Amino acid sequence: MHISLKHLRFLVLLLVFDGCLIVFRNLFIGTSWEPLASLDNIITYRSYTFLFLVWNLFLALIPFILALGIYQYRRHPKAKWFLWPSLLTWLAFLPNAPYLITDLIHIRPRAFMPLWYDTFTFFVFAWSGLLLGISSLQLVGAVIEEKWGRRWSTIATLSVIALCSFGIAAGRFLRWNSWDLLAQPLLIVDDVFSLLAHPITYKNIWGMAILFSAFLSIVFLSAKNQILCEQQ
């Protein structure tokens, strides 16, 4: 396996395109950037400026960058000391990438902006998140395959997809964040216990988790080694 620089450039170009969509939208509606100079105002007006999409895309980039680091330094003499901590951190942030797909629920008519443009913007960001997530899985899957074989790589990747899908659903409905694993671990344990004990009560979460797991598995298996990694 090796990283395709051509595909990497296309991915970077897509991210630049995402940024251009947001900049053009705010120029079109006449957003005043001066009131956004403070962090409080940025948070307050994020749904108006669509800067929440930029933030979510930034979070989606974190697992991809971690996966690149894991792949690039997999043969480093000290790699074994960093592999598992890096993988755990990568796993914690991975749901942020395909999570962008769930932002499609925010599509609705808004003043001063054509609905088709906002719909297109949400779709492009969702597609970017999906590509980042699948590319990230490819990189980590290649490392696992190199160390433990193709069979274990496939099993591990599909297991990660299942956990990732659960994280996406919990993030959308229970408002989990990646850093809650450290900031509020007891709350997450309590939520997990409730989800397991009362599956009918949380049928929306389980339903979304199952559908995302099936969808991401299909996309990963159908696009394996065709997005970022290529056979040498």
Beta strands, then each sheet from edge to edge (+ up, - down):
strand 1: 2-3
strand 2: 229-230
sheet 1: 1+ 2-
end
